[in-house]
Amino acid sequence: SMQEILTLDVGGDANRCHCLFDAATRTAWCVDPSYGARQVMAVCAKRSLRLTEIFLTHTHADHIATLPDLVRETGARAWVHPRELARAPMAVPIPSDGMLALVPGVEAIFTPGHTPGGTCYRVGNSLFTGDVLFVDWVGRCDFPGGDSRELFQSLAKLRSLPAELAIYPGHHYGTVESRSLGEEKELNKFLNCLDYGEFL
């Protein structure tokens, strides 16, 4: 399993790329390369690690801007929800909502609403939430392909996960970079909203 997480500030609109490292197997993974391909490669080179997997939470341009470079340079395999494969043709489709085939210890959680194929990834006690759930806030659903009811249902799905999970969002919009899902449930008015009308 991955022993360490490094969150990179990759520019854009406070975009974040999360890198996971496993010193034992000398491998690295990343979530949403965004504008950070060069940074990811530099970090891997410094630690003598090989990037093997890239997990895409969704395919908005700011999250996949340097994906083609990263795939070309490293040979890493990128995963994306089938609903968004057309926007990231160099990726492979996630097989189903559940454990990813061939990648032990990674759970893909289908969370549409910000985008049609929005996916969160759970790795151990870490939950990579993309633009579905931020610290203090949630993703917007007024872009093409967004859906407020789907977002509301996706947040309910996340709310049911263990409180000790640490969330790692796709942008740094909150008071801290990361905090526990339990804390988020208490402090995030959108996440703890149980009524759809009130949520809107």
C-alpha positions in Angstrom: 0.0 0.0 0.0 1.0 3.6 -0.5 2.9 4.9 2.5 3.1 8.6 1.8 1.0 11.4 0.2 2.4 14.6 -1.2 0.0 17.3 -2.4 1.4 19.5 -5.1 0.3 23.1 -5.8 0.1 23.0 -9.6 -1.2 26.5 -10.3 -4.4 27.2 -12.2 -7.3 28.0 -9.8 -5.5 26.6 -6.7 -5.5 23.2 -8.4 -4.0 20.3 -6.5 -2.3 17.1 -7.7 -1.9 14.4 -5.1 1.1 12.0 -5.4 1.2 8.7 -3.5 4.5 7.0 -2.9 5.5 3.4 -2.0 9.2 3.2 -1.2 9.1 -0.6 -0.9 8.0 -1.2 -4.5 9.7 2.0 -5.8 6.4 3.1 -7.4 4.3 6.2 -7.4 0.7 7.1 -8.3 -1.0 10.4 -8.8 -4.5 11.8 -8.8 -5.4 14.5 -11.4 -2.1 15.7 -12.9 -3.7 19.0 -13.8 -0.9 21.4 -14.9 1.7 19.4 -12.9 3.3 16.8 -15.2 6.7 18.3 -14.8 6.4 18.6 -11.0 5.2 15.0 -10.7 8.1 13.7 -12.9 10.6 15.8 -10.9 9.3 14.4 -7.6 9.4 10.9 -8.8 12.9 11.3 -10.3 14.2 12.8 -7.0 12.9 9.8 -5.1 13.9 7.2 -7.8 10.3 6.1 -8.1 8.4 5.0 -11.2 4.9 6.5 -11.9 2.7 3.6 -12.7 -0.9 4.8 -12.2 -2.8 8.0 -12.7 -6.3 8.4 -11.3 -8.6 11.0 -12.9 -11.5 12.2 -10.8 -13.0 13.9 -13.9 -12.0 15.4 -17.2 -12.4 19.2 -16.9 -9.5 20.8 -18.7 -7.8 22.1 -15.6 -7.5 18.5 -14.2 -6.1 16.8 -17.3 -4.1 19.7 -18.9 -0.8 17.9 -18.8 -2.1 14.3 -18.8 -0.9 13.5 -22.4 2.6 14.6 -21.5 2.7 12.6 -18.3 1.4 9.4 -20.0 3.8 9.8 -22.9 6.8 10.5 -20.7 6.2 7.9 -18.0 4.1 5.1 -19.6 1.8 5.3 -16.6 -1.7 4.0 -17.0 -4.5 6.5 -16.5 -8.0 5.6 -15.2 -11.2 7.5 -16.0 -14.9 6.8 -15.7 -16.3 5.4 -19.0 -18.7 8.3 -19.2 -15.7 10.7 -19.7 -13.4 8.5 -21.7 -14.0 10.6 -24.8 -12.3 13.5 -23.1 -9.3 11.5 -22.1 -8.8 8.9 -24.9 -5.3 8.0 -23.6 -6.9 6.6 -20.4 -8.5 3.3 -19.7 -12.1 3.0 -18.4 -12.7 2.1 -14.7 -14.3 -1.3 -14.9 -17.1 -0.7 -12.3 -17.9 1.1 -9.1 -15.7 -0.8 -6.7 -12.2 -2.1 -6.4 -10.2 -1.3 -9.5 -9.1 -4.3 -11.5 -5.4 -4.9 -11.3 -4.7 -2.1 -8.8 -4.8 -3.6 -5.3 -6.1 -1.3 -2.6 -7.8 1.3 -4.7 -11.5 1.8 -4.5 -13.3 3.9 -7.2 -16.4 5.5 -5.9 -18.8 6.8 -8.6 -19.8 10.4 -7.6 -21.4 12.2 -10.5 -22.9 15.7 -10.2 -20.0 18.1 -10.9 -19.5 16.0 -14.1 -21.2 12.9 -15.4 -18.4 10.5 -14.6 -17.1 12.1 -11.4 -15.1 9.5 -9.4 -13.6 9.6 -5.9 -10.8 7.2 -5.0 -10.3 5.7 -1.7 -6.8 4.4 -0.9 -6.4 3.2 2.7 -7.5 6.0 5.0 -7.3 8.6 2.2 -10.2 9.8 0.0 -9.4 11.8 -3.1 -12.6 13.8 -3.8 -11.7 15.8 -7.0 -14.3 18.6 -7.4 -17.2 16.8 -5.7 -16.2 17.7 -2.1 -13.9 20.4 -1.0 -12.8 21.5 2.5 -15.7 23.8 3.5 -17.5 23.6 0.2 -18.7 21.4 -2.7 -18.3 21.3 -6.4 -20.5 23.4 -8.6 -23.1 21.7 -10.8 -24.0 24.5 -13.3 -21.4 23.5 -15.9 -22.5 21.4 -18.9 -22.9 17.8 -17.6 -23.4 19.0 -14.0 -26.5 17.8 -12.1 -27.5 19.1 -8.7 -29.5 16.0 -7.7 -26.7 13.7 -8.7 -24.3 15.9 -6.7 -26.6 15.7 -3.7 -26.8 11.9 -3.9 -23.0 11.6 -4.4 -22.4 13.7 -1.2 -24.8 11.3 0.7 -22.7 8.4 -0.6 -19.5 10.1 0.7 -21.2 11.0 4.0 -21.8 7.3 4.7 -18.0 6.5 4.5 -15.9 6.2 7.7 -15.4 9.4 9.6 -11.6 8.9 9.9 -10.9 9.1 6.2 -8.8 12.2 5.3 -10.2 14.1 2.3 -7.9 15.4 -0.4 -9.8 17.7 -2.8 -8.9 18.8 -6.3 -8.6 22.5 -5.4 -7.4 24.3 -2.2 -10.6 26.4 -1.6 -10.9 25.8 2.2 -9.3 26.8 5.4 -6.9 23.8 5.4 -5.5 21.5 2.6 -7.1 18.4 4.1 -9.2 17.2 7.0 -11.1 14.2 8.2 -14.5 13.3 6.7 -15.9 13.4 10.2 -14.8 17.0 10.7 -16.1 17.9 7.2 -19.5 16.4 8.1 -19.6 18.8 11.1 -18.2 21.9 9.4 -19.4 21.7 5.7 -23.0 23.0 5.5 -23.5 21.3 2.1 -22.2 17.9 3.1 -24.3 17.7 6.2 -27.5 18.9 4.4 -30.0 16.1 4.3 -32.8 17.9 2.5 -32.5 18.5 -1.3 -34.5 21.7 -1.3 -32.3 23.2 1.4 -29.2 21.9 -0.4 -30.2 23.9 -3.5 
